[in-house]
Amino acid sequence: LDEPSLGLAPLVAEKIFDVLLKIQAEGVGILLVEQNARWALEAAAWAYVIETGKIVLEGEGRKLLMNTQVRKAYLGE
């Protein structure tokens, strides 16, 4: 899926990601490209962070979400 939350109201995007999590729980793989890093990493079993065409980080989505480098660079914290 390419940018499923693009241009959507946050509530609608949140519902879409809830559905993606249910699909994932059923064992179905999804290739997701998403600029909302928080939602993408919460949904991802495995994630790649790509910057200027190069993989700069990879790992389990929720672990990357807790990574200080990721939080500063991509979540604005």
C-alpha positions as CSV (number, residue, x, y, z in Angstrom):
1,L,0.0,0.0,0.0
2,D,1.4,3.4,-1.0
3,E,0.6,6.2,1.5
4,P,-2.8,4.9,2.7
5,S,-3.2,7.8,5.1
6,L,-2.3,10.5,2.6
7,G,-4.9,13.3,2.5
8,L,-7.3,11.6,5.0
9,A,-8.7,13.0,8.2
10,P,-6.7,11.5,11.1
11,L,-9.7,9.6,12.4
12,V,-10.2,7.9,9.0
13,A,-6.5,7.1,8.7
14,E,-6.5,5.6,12.2
15,K,-9.4,3.3,11.2
16,I,-7.4,2.2,8.1
17,F,-4.4,1.3,10.3
18,D,-6.7,-0.6,12.7
19,V,-7.8,-2.7,9.7
20,L,-4.2,-3.2,8.7
21,L,-3.4,-4.5,12.2
22,K,-6.2,-6.9,12.0
23,I,-5.1,-8.2,8.6
24,Q,-1.5,-8.5,10.0
25,A,-2.8,-10.5,13.0
26,E,-4.3,-13.0,10.5
27,G,-0.8,-13.6,9.1
28,V,-1.2,-11.7,5.9
29,G,1.9,-9.7,4.8
30,I,1.5,-6.1,3.7
31,L,4.1,-4.0,2.0
32,L,3.5,-0.5,3.3
33,V,5.0,2.8,2.3
34,E,3.9,5.5,4.7
35,Q,5.3,8.9,5.7
36,N,3.5,8.8,9.0
37,A,6.4,7.1,10.8
38,R,4.6,6.5,14.0
39,W,1.7,4.6,12.4
40,A,3.9,2.8,10.0
41,L,6.2,1.6,12.8
42,E,3.3,0.6,15.0
43,A,1.9,-1.5,12.2
44,A,5.1,-3.1,11.0
45,A,6.4,-6.4,12.1
46,W,9.6,-5.5,10.3
47,A,10.5,-2.0,9.0
48,Y,13.1,-0.3,6.9
49,V,13.8,3.4,7.4
50,I,14.9,4.9,4.0
51,E,16.5,8.2,3.6
52,T,17.6,9.7,0.3
53,G,17.2,6.2,-1.3
54,K,19.3,4.4,1.2
55,I,18.3,2.1,4.1
56,V,19.5,3.9,7.3
57,L,17.8,1.6,9.8
58,E,15.9,-1.7,9.9
59,G,14.3,-3.8,12.5
60,E,11.1,-4.7,14.3
61,G,8.7,-1.8,13.9
62,R,7.9,-1.4,17.6
63,K,11.6,-1.6,18.6
64,L,12.5,1.1,16.0
65,L,9.6,3.2,17.5
66,M,11.4,3.2,20.8
67,N,14.8,4.0,19.3
68,T,16.1,7.5,20.3
69,Q,17.6,8.2,16.9
70,V,14.3,7.4,15.2
71,R,12.2,9.4,17.7
72,K,14.4,12.5,17.2
73,A,14.7,12.3,13.4
74,Y,11.3,11.0,12.3
75,L,8.9,11.7,15.1
76,G,10.0,15.2,16.0
77,E,10.8,14.4,19.7
